Amino acid sequence: MQNGKIGFILLSGLMIGPILGSGIIILPPAVYETAGNYAIFAWMLMLGLSMLFAYLFGKLSIMIPGDSGVPLAVERAFGTHIKNLSAIFFVLAVCFGPVAVVGTAGHYMQLLTSQTFVQEKWLTFGLLCIVYIILTRNITAVGKFAFVMSSFIVVTLLVGSLHTLFTADGNISLTEPITVYDFGHSLLLLFWALIGWEIIGSYSLEVKSPERTIPKAIALSFTIIAGVSLAVALAFQWTAGKAGMKDQSLASLLESLFGSWATPLISTITIALCISTVLLVIGAVTRLIYDQAKSSVLPKWLSFKNRNNVPSRALLLMFSIHSGIFALYYINIVSIQQLVAIANAFFLCNALLGVLACMRLFASPFLKAGAAVLSVCFLCILLFSSPFILLGIAVVSVYFLWLQRVENKQERRSMLRRVEE
């Protein structure tokens, strides 16, 4: 690795696990329950949109590289204050989300070990500490670790699904009708699977030859993600349709090949997916905090990287925040579900600003139209959030929009004065 930078293989390893996410475990049964055997068409449509989403943010990360990622593109499109709004959305999302994700990993760790000596919540905190220890290493070491986990996830799910398709008795029948509402609801569920591609921009300065590495990494990652998603969804439908059941566990896909090891494997995969996700988002937000501090938006002392090129002070800040959120979770003031709801709303806001920036920055009518479709979909999903969260988002957004409007007026006045002089 030249100068501690990574190539497309390790960058793909960083992306595959988090973008597959826990959705690859949760969504196949949920979407099948909603759309029946038409679910595979919902997966195909959503993967098409996912490819567009990945392409848009890959282009953005090459066009406007930097540690801030999406907020840099938002700044180019709409101005400094809207960039800061995007940064706030992403930072808030990562303040709440990782504890929920690691909490899920802690739950599956408890199921996997079947021990009672260490409480589930302390397993959660232990896993959180392990994540932060990994993040103190340089990007090459983190990329290798993520690549190993992603490879394990992909190989296990792909081999198990293909084995089920070729050996298990099953069928897929499209004789039963489906309503537009049910198919639309299945698409709504699957839209969560798009989130993740927008974070690639935060690593654009830590890859070799970004203009070549990023497109290759996106192509490889998407091919693998699409292959695994379709194989898992199709295999689940194949066996669920035969059994006439709509509430099966995904472990059933692995039983024909792995037998009694299927359930422990699903638990292990879920833990690996959760850790991969948290590594990606915390790594991205610490780089954003570093860049914002370097621009004097945040305190200057946060603009420091250690000899591993890790923004260590930003990492320490996030660990302190996550320890505080964990304390609230431990004493039952907040739940995993509440943390997920808050984080998802802010992640969606950041992604929405990103696709709106794509509409402004790209000249291609096709890309503009694709970004418009994605922005409408993200906005619709966002409206399902809690009214209190939506109110908070609206208040903050109006404030930053007002600041940007004031700044734009001042700039226009300055330009007019220069012209008059």
C-alpha positions in Angstrom: 0.0 0.0 0.0 1.7 3.2 -1.2 1.8 5.9 1.4 -0.7 3.9 3.6 -3.4 4.2 1.0 -5.7 1.3 -0.1 -6.7 -0.1 -3.4 -10.0 -1.1 -4.8 -10.1 -4.6 -3.1 -9.7 -3.2 0.4 -12.1 -0.3 -0.4 -14.6 -2.9 -1.5 -14.1 -4.8 1.7 -14.9 -1.6 3.6 -18.2 -1.1 1.7 -19.7 -4.6 1.1 -20.4 -5.6 4.7 -21.9 -2.2 5.8 -24.1 -1.8 2.6 -25.4 -5.4 2.9 -26.0 -4.6 6.5 -28.4 -6.3 8.8 -30.9 -5.8 6.1 -29.7 -8.9 4.2 -30.8 -10.9 7.3 -34.0 -9.0 8.1 -35.4 -7.9 4.7 -35.9 -11.2 2.8 -38.5 -12.6 5.2 -40.1 -9.1 5.6 -40.4 -8.4 1.9 -41.6 -11.9 1.1 -44.3 -11.5 3.8 -45.5 -8.3 2.1 -45.1 -9.1 -1.6 -45.1 -12.9 -1.7 -43.4 -14.4 -4.8 -43.4 -10.9 -6.4 -40.7 -9.9 -3.9 -37.9 -10.8 -6.2 -39.1 -8.1 -8.7 -39.0 -5.6 -5.9 -35.4 -6.7 -5.1 -34.4 -6.3 -8.8 -36.0 -2.8 -9.0 -34.3 -1.7 -5.8 -30.9 -3.0 -6.9 -31.3 -1.0 -10.1 -31.9 2.2 -8.0 -29.0 1.1 -5.8 -26.7 1.0 -8.8 -27.7 4.5 -9.7 -27.2 5.7 -6.2 -23.7 4.1 -6.0 -22.8 5.6 -9.4 -23.9 9.1 -8.4 -21.9 9.2 -5.2 -18.9 7.5 -6.8 -18.9 10.4 -9.3 -19.3 12.9 -6.6 -16.4 11.5 -4.5 -14.1 11.8 -7.5 -15.4 15.2 -8.6 -15.1 16.7 -5.0 -12.7 14.5 -2.9 -12.2 15.2 0.8 -12.5 14.0 4.3 -16.0 15.5 4.6 -17.6 13.4 1.9 -21.2 14.3 1.0 -21.1 17.8 2.8 -18.3 18.9 0.4 -20.6 18.3 -2.6 -23.5 20.0 -0.8 -21.3 23.0 -0.2 -20.4 23.2 -3.9 -24.1 23.0 -4.8 -25.8 25.1 -2.2 -23.2 26.9 0.0 -21.3 26.7 3.3 -24.2 26.8 5.7 -26.0 23.9 3.9 -22.8 22.0 4.0 -22.7 22.5 7.8 -26.4 21.3 7.9 -25.4 18.2 6.0 -22.5 17.6 8.4 -24.7 18.1 11.4 -27.2 15.5 10.1 -24.4 13.0 9.5 -22.7 13.6 12.9 -26.1 13.3 14.7 -26.9 10.1 12.9 -23.6 8.6 13.9 -24.0 9.8 17.5 -27.1 7.6 17.9 -26.8 4.8 15.3 -23.7 2.8 16.3 -24.8 2.0 19.8 -28.0 0.6 18.4 -26.1 -1.4 15.8 -23.6 -2.7 18.3 -26.5 -3.4 20.7 -27.9 -5.8 18.0 -24.5 -7.4 17.7 -24.4 -7.8 21.5 -27.8 -9.5 21.4 -26.6 -12.0 18.8 -23.3 -12.5 20.7 -25.4 -13.5 23.8 -27.4 -15.9 21.7 -24.3 -17.3 20.1 -22.4 -17.9 23.4 -25.4 -18.9 25.5 -23.6 -17.7 28.6 -25.1 -15.7 31.5 -21.9 -14.5 33.2 -21.6 -11.3 31.2 -24.8 -9.3 30.6 -25.9 -8.6 27.0 -25.5 -4.8 27.5 -21.9 -5.3 28.7 -21.2 -7.4 25.7 -22.5 -4.5 23.7 -20.0 -2.1 25.4 -17.2 -4.6 24.9 -17.9 -4.8 21.2 -18.0 -1.0 21.0 -14.5 -0.9 22.6 -13.2 -3.4 20.2 -14.5 -1.3 17.3 -12.7 1.7 18.6 -9.4 -0.2 19.1 -9.6 -1.4 15.4 -10.2 2.2 14.3 -7.0 3.4 16.0 -5.1 1.4 13.3 -4.4 2.9 9.9 -6.8 2.6 7.0 -4.9 -0.4 5.5 -5.3 -2.4 8.7 -9.0 -1.5 9.0 -9.6 -2.3 5.4 -8.0 -5.7 5.7 -10.1 -6.5 8.8 -13.3 -5.4 7.0 -12.3 -7.3 3.9 -12.0 -10.6 5.9 -15.4 -10.1 7.5 -17.0 -9.1 4.2 -15.5 -12.2 2.6 -16.8 -14.5 5.3 -20.3 -12.9 5.0 -20.5 -13.1 1.2 -19.1 -16.6 0.9 -21.3 -18.1 3.6 -24.6 -16.5 2.4 -23.8 -17.1 -1.3 -22.8 -20.7 -0.9 -25.7 -21.5 1.4 -28.2 -19.8 -0.9 -27.0 -21.5 -4.1 -26.9 -24.8 -2.4 -30.5 -24.4 -1.3 -31.6 -23.3 -4.8 -29.9 -26.4 -6.4 -30.7 -29.0 -3.9 -33.9 -28.1 -2.0 -37.4 -28.8 -3.2 -39.3 -25.6 -3.8 -41.3 -23.5 -6.2 -42.1 -19.9 -7.1 -45.6 -19.3 -8.4 -46.9 -16.0 -9.7 -50.5 -17.1 -9.9 -51.7 -15.2 -6.9 -52.4 -11.5 -7.6 -50.7 -8.6 -5.7 -52.0 -5.2 -5.0 -50.1 -2.0 -6.0 -50.1 -1.1 -2.3 -48.4 -4.3 -1.2 -45.7 -4.0 -3.9 -45.2 -0.4 -3.0 -44.8 -1.3 0.7 -42.2 -3.9 -0.2 -40.3 -1.2 -2.1 -40.5 1.1 0.9 -39.0 -1.7 3.1 -36.2 -2.2 0.6 -35.3 1.5 0.3 -33.3 1.2 3.5 -30.9 -1.1 1.6 -29.7 1.9 -0.5 -28.2 3.8 2.4 -24.4 3.4 2.7 -23.0 4.3 -0.7 -22.9 8.0 0.2 -20.2 7.4 2.8 -17.6 6.4 0.2 -16.6 10.0 -0.3 -15.2 10.2 3.2 -12.5 7.8 2.2 -11.6 9.5 -1.1 -8.3 10.9 0.1 -7.2 7.5 1.5 -7.3 5.5 -1.7 -4.7 5.2 -4.4 -5.6 6.9 -7.7 -9.2 7.7 -6.7 -10.4 8.3 -10.3 -9.5 4.6 -11.1 -9.9 3.0 -7.7 -13.3 4.3 -6.7 -15.2 3.2 -9.9 -13.5 -0.2 -9.7 -14.4 -0.6 -6.1 -18.0 0.4 -6.7 -18.3 -1.9 -9.6 -16.9 -4.9 -7.6 -18.9 -4.0 -4.5 -22.2 -3.6 -6.3 -21.7 -6.9 -8.3 -21.1 -8.8 -5.1 -23.9 -7.1 -3.2 -26.4 -7.6 -6.0 -25.4 -11.2 -6.4 -25.7 -12.0 -2.7 -29.0 -10.1 -2.4 -30.6 -11.8 -5.3 -29.3 -15.2 -4.3 -30.6 -14.9 -0.7 -33.9 -13.4 -1.7 -34.5 -16.0 -4.4 -33.5 -18.9 -2.2 -35.7 -17.7 0.6 -38.7 -17.5 -1.7 -37.9 -20.9 -3.2 -38.1 -22.6 0.2 -40.8 -20.4 1.8 -43.1 -20.9 -1.2 -42.8 -24.7 -0.9 -43.4 -24.7 2.8 -46.3 -22.2 2.5 -44.8 -20.1 5.3 -44.0 -16.4 5.4 -42.2 -16.1 8.7 -39.2 -18.4 8.3 -35.8 -17.5 9.7 -33.0 -16.9 7.2 -31.2 -19.8 9.0 -33.3 -22.1 6.9 -31.2 -21.2 3.8 -28.1 -22.6 5.5 -29.6 -25.7 7.1 -29.3 -27.9 4.0 -25.5 -27.3 3.8 -24.5 -26.5 7.4 -27.1 -28.4 9.4 -27.1 -27.6 13.1 -24.4 -24.9 12.4 -26.9 -22.8 10.5 -28.3 -20.8 13.4 -24.8 -20.0 15.0 -23.6 -19.0 11.5 -26.5 -16.5 11.0 -25.7 -15.1 14.5 -22.0 -14.8 13.5 -22.8 -13.2 10.2 -25.1 -10.7 11.9 -22.4 -9.7 14.4 -19.9 -9.3 11.5 -22.3 -7.2 9.5 -22.9 -4.9 12.5 -19.2 -4.5 13.2 -18.5 -3.7 9.6 -21.2 -1.1 9.5 -20.0 0.6 12.6 -16.4 0.6 11.4 -17.4 2.4 8.2 -19.7 5.1 9.7 -17.5 6.0 12.7 -14.4 6.1 10.5 -16.3 8.4 8.1 -17.7 10.7 10.8 -14.3 11.2 12.5 -12.9 12.3 9.2 -15.8 14.7 8.8 -15.2 16.1 12.3 -11.4 16.5 11.5 -12.2 18.4 8.2 -14.8 20.6 9.9 -12.3 21.4 12.6 -9.7 22.2 10.0 -12.1 24.6 8.5 -12.7 26.2 11.9 -16.3 25.2 12.1 -15.5 23.0 15.1 -12.7 23.6 17.7 -9.3 23.5 16.1 -7.9 20.9 18.6 -10.0 18.3 16.8 -8.0 18.9 13.6 -5.3 16.4 14.5 -4.3 13.1 13.0 -1.8 10.7 14.6 1.1 8.8 12.9 -1.4 6.3 11.5 -3.3 9.1 9.8 -6.2 8.5 12.1 -8.2 11.6 13.4 -7.5 10.4 17.0 -9.0 13.4 18.9 -12.2 13.1 16.8 -12.2 9.4 17.5 -11.9 10.1 21.3 -14.8 12.6 21.1 -17.0 10.0 19.4 -16.1 7.4 21.9 -17.1 9.7 24.7 -20.4 10.5 23.0 -21.1 6.8 22.4 -20.2 5.9 26.0 -22.8 8.5 27.1 -25.4 7.1 24.8 -24.6 3.6 26.0 -25.1 4.8 29.6 -28.6 6.0 28.7 -29.2 2.7 27.0 -27.9 0.7 30.0 -30.2 2.5 32.4 -33.2 2.0 30.0 -33.7 5.7 29.2 -33.5 5.0 25.5 -34.1 1.8 23.6 -32.5 0.2 20.6 -35.6 1.0 18.6 -35.5 4.7 19.5 -31.9 5.0 18.7 -32.5 3.4 15.3 -35.4 5.7 14.5 -33.4 8.8 15.4 -30.3 7.7 13.4 -32.3 6.6 10.4 -34.0 10.0 10.1 -30.6 11.9 10.2 -29.0 9.4 7.7 -31.9 10.0 5.3 -31.5 13.7 5.6 -27.8 13.5 4.8 -28.5 11.2 1.8 -31.3 13.5 0.7 -29.1 16.6 0.6 -26.5 14.5 -1.3 -28.9 13.5 -4.1 -30.2 17.1 -4.2 -26.6 18.2 -4.7 -26.3 15.7 -7.5 -29.3 17.3 -9.3 -27.5 20.6 -9.0 -24.0 19.6 -10.0 -24.4 17.0 -12.8 -25.1 18.1 -16.3 -26.5 14.8 -17.6 -30.3 14.9 -17.8 -30.3 11.1 -17.0 -28.3 11.6 -13.8 -30.5 14.6 -12.8 -33.7 12.6 -13.4 -32.2 9.6 -11.3 -31.3 12.0 -8.5 -34.8 13.5 -8.6 -36.4 10.0 -8.3 -34.1 9.1 -5.4 -34.8 12.5 -3.6 -38.5 12.0 -3.8 -38.2 8.4 -2.5 -36.0 9.5 0.4 -38.3 12.3 1.3 -41.3 9.9 1.4 -39.4 7.5 3.6 -38.4 10.4 5.9 -42.0 11.3 6.4 -42.5 8.0 8.3 -40.3 9.3 11.1 -41.5 10.4 14.5 -43.3 13.8 14.4 -40.9 15.1 17.1 -37.9 14.1 15.0 -39.4 15.7 11.9 -40.1 18.9 13.9 -36.5 19.1 15.1 -35.2 18.5 11.6 -37.5 21.2 10.2 -36.4 23.8 12.8 -32.7 23.1 12.2 -33.1 23.1 8.5 -35.0 26.4 8.4 -32.3 28.0 10.5 -29.5 27.0 8.3 -31.5 27.8 5.1 -32.0 31.3 6.6 -28.3 31.7 7.3 -27.5 30.6 3.7 -30.0 33.1 2.3 -28.5 35.9 4.4 -25.0 35.0 3.2 -26.1 34.8 -0.5 -27.7 38.3 -0.2 -24.4 39.7 1.3 -22.4 38.1 -1.5 -24.7 39.6 -4.1 -24.4 43.1 -2.5 -20.6 42.7 -2.5 -20.6 41.8 -6.2 -22.8 44.8 -7.0 -20.5 47.1 -5.1 -17.4 45.8 -7.0 -19.2 46.2 -10.3 -20.2 49.8 -9.4 -16.6 50.6 -8.4 
